Amino acid sequence: MSKAYIIEVHNRTAGIVAGDERGFTFFSSDRAFDRLDGRDFRSAREAERAARAVLGGRQTSTHSPS
């Protein structure tokens, strides 16, 4: 069964991550995060950290998994 989570950074929807048994793939919804589009991550949290790093911020997302 796949899982999907919205990733938000500084009140911007960066994209979603869709996960399966191999990990999570990032799908960008904002041009600022396009460099992450299609990239695979071990966890949704790792994808969220990468999205935060794109903007250089450390604000906690309100719509991603713990």
Number of C-alpha atoms within 10 A of each C-alpha: 5 9 12 16 18 20 28 20 22 14 11 12 17 26 23 22 27 18 20 11 9 10 15 25 22 28 20 21 16 12 11 13 20 17 12 20 18 13 14 19 20 13 16 26 18 13 23 26 17 15 26 21 13 16 12 9 12 12 12 14 20 13 12 17 13 7
